[in-house]
Amino acid sequence: MDGGMELLKKRMKEMSALAERTGRDRYLGFLTPAEAGLAREMTVRGEIKNASLFGGYEDAERLMVRFSGGDEDADWPIACVLIRPRSEKFAEDLTHRDLLGALMALGVERDVLGDLRILDKKCWCFCRREMAGHILSLEEVRRTPVKCEITEDIGGIPPLRVRTERFTVASERIDAVVSEVCRVSRAAAELCRGEKVFLNGCVQTDPSRKLKEGDIFSVRGQGKFRYNCERGVSKKGKLILEIDRYV
């Protein structure tokens, strides 16, 4: 585990203990999928208590951690700012990089920003509630004038896009599936042992772990996938698996 993860681990232990001692909820800024996986692992091992994760909407990738001090029904301090061009006719097609760069130029730190979901020149920007007012001052992204408003209507957020594929593998072991799905040149077992494979948000170091229907797995630098089901056996006796590849 690198130094950054060690510091995060220490911080989560401190915040968990503080929430338990004071009886007040404590929140940690938005985490990457790998960092969120660490939080889940620590919860399973009992290293932190009363931790939950949420990113403002279902299927969010960047997640905030709440260490509950007793109020399980408390609202998450997450807001959504809708960013859109003042004139769609003359607006550029802005990318995630363009929008993130513009927000960082405002002095917004990355850990107070959650997902940026983009569709039809609109961007739903999830952030810590106290930063929403500052983000409203954003007036231009690249050369496109924009307007911002805080919104609770997130029904227009585009669903994650997937492409359904089928593969034949010797078994449902995660190393066998990763090897086939990602076409990796290195042995998939080495990727697991090198902490580059994640299963349901947690680092998966056991290459023999068998996938179950609905499992979400990813390989660093290779993409993210959902295991749907087994679709039978091929003529050569291999399993036919159905996988959704996030695109």
N, C-alpha and C positions, 0 to 999 in steps of 0.2 A: 504494500500500500504506500502511495507516495505521500510527501509531506503535506500537501493540501488536504488530502483525505484524512490524514491523521489529525490535523487541526480541526476539520469539520467534525470528526468523531468526538473529539474532546469538547467542542462547543455544544454538540447535541446532548452529551451527558450532563453538562453544566445546566443547560436550559431545562432539561427534563427534571433534574433535581430541584431547580428553582421553582418550577411550576408546582411540583408536589409540596414543597415547603411553604409556599406563599398562598396556595389555593387560587392562583390567578393564571389564566391562559398565557402562554408565551408562544411567539411565532418566529420562525426562521425564514429568511428570504427565499425566493424561488430557487430551486435546485435543478441541476441537470438530471437526466434519467439515471446516470451512473451514481450521482450523489443521492438521489431518491432511493436507489437500490440499496445503498449503504444504510439509509435510515430504516428501511424495511428489515434488512438483515439484523440490525442492532435491536429492533423490536422483537424479532423472533428469538434472539438469544437472551432477551431480558436485560440488555445493557441500557436501554431507555424505556420509559413507561409512558402510557397514555399518549402515544404519538399517532397522528393521523396526517394524511397528505391530500391536498386538493389544489387544483390549478385554475379554478374559476368556471370550468365546464367539463363535461364528460370527455374522456380521451385526451385531456391536456398532457403535454409532454413535460413542461417545466412545472414543478409542483412546490407549493409552500408546505412547510411542516408546522403543525400545531401541537404543542405540548399542553394537554388539557389540565387545568387546575381544578376542574369540577363542573364547569358549565359546558356540557356536550352539545347544547343547542345554540351556542353563540355563533353569530354571523362571522364568516371569514372576512378579514380586512382586505378584500380583493375588489377592485373596480375594473370596469371595462371601458376603454375610451375608443370610440369609433373615429377613425381618421379617414377622410375622403377628400378628393379634389374639389376645389371650388367650382371648377368647370370640367366636367368629364370629357367634353368634346376635345379639349386641348391638353388633357392630362397624359403624362407618360405612363407606361406600364411599370410601376414601381415594384422593386423586389424586396424580399425580406432584408437583404443587406442594406438597401437604400434606406428603409424605414428605421432599422436598428441604428444605422450610422447617424441619422438625423436626431434620433432620441438621445444617443450618447453625446452628441454635440450640444444638447441642452444641459448637459451635466447630470443626466440620469444614470445611476449606476446599474450594471447588468442584473444584480441580484434582486432589484426591486421590480424587474420586468419579468412577466411570465411569457406565454406564447404570443406570437404575432401571427394571426391568421388572415390571409389575404385572398380576396375573391372580387373579381370585376372592379378593380381599382379601389376597393375599400379594404381597410385593415382594422381588425378588432384587436386592440392592444390591451392585454391583461396586465395589471400592475398592482402594487400595494396601494391601498385606498388613499393614503396621505400624499401620494405622488401624482394622483390623477389631475389635480388642479394645475400642477406645474406643466404637465404634458399638454394641457389645453393651450399653452402659449406657443405650441408648434405651429408655424405659419407656412413653412415650405419644406418639401422633400425633394432633393436634387433641384430641378428647376420648376417643379410643380407646386403652385400655391394650394394649400390644404386648409380644411377647417376641421376642428375636433369637437367632440361632445361626449360627455359621459352618458352611457346607455346601459339599461338593464335588459334590452331586447337583443339577445344573442342567438335568436332563432335562425338568423341568416348566415351563421358561421358555416362554411363549407365542411361537409364530412370528410374525414380522412380518406384519401383515394387508395384503393387496393387493386391489385391484379391477381386473380386466382390462377394458380398453376398446380400441376400435378407432377409428382416425382416418384420414381421407384427406388426404394432403399432396402437394405438388408434388415433393418430393425428401426424401432422408434427411438433408439438412443439419440441423445442430442448431438453427439459427435457425428453419427452417421447422417443425420438430417442436415446439419450445418455443412458438412462436406459436400453433399449433393446440391443443396439449395444455393450455396454461395460459390461453388466451384473454386474453393480456396486451394492455393498451391501448397500452403503449409498444412500439416496434419491438423484436423479439427480438434483432436485431443490436446494438441499443444496450445491452440487458441484458448481452450477452456482453462488449462493450467496456467496460462499467461494472463488470466482474468480479463479476457477480451470478449467473452460470451456472457450475455445477460438473459436471464429467464424470469419473466414477470417482474422486471425491474431490479432483480438481484443478480449479483455476480454468480455465475455458475461454473465452478471449478471441477465438478465431477462429470467427466465425459460420458459416463454410463447412465446418467439420469434419463429416464424415458419421458417423452413428451405426452401430455394429456390434451384432449380436445379443449380448445379455447386458450391454450398457453400462448403467451406472447414472448418471442425471443428475438434477440438482436445480436449482431456481431459487429464490433467496432470497425468502422470503415467499410462495412459490407451491406448494411441496411437492417430493416426491421421486418418481422414476419409474424403471422398468426397461424398456428396449427389448427386446421379445421377438423379433419377426421381421416380415418382410413377408408379407402375406396375399393378395397379388395386385394387380390394377389395376382401378380403378372404370370405369364406362361413360364417364366424362369423361376418362379417361386418367391419373388420379391414383393414387398408390400407396396401398394400404390397409395401415396399420401396426397392429400389436398392441402395446399398452403396458400395463404393470402400474403402477397408481397406489398408492403406499403410503398407507394410511388409518389 
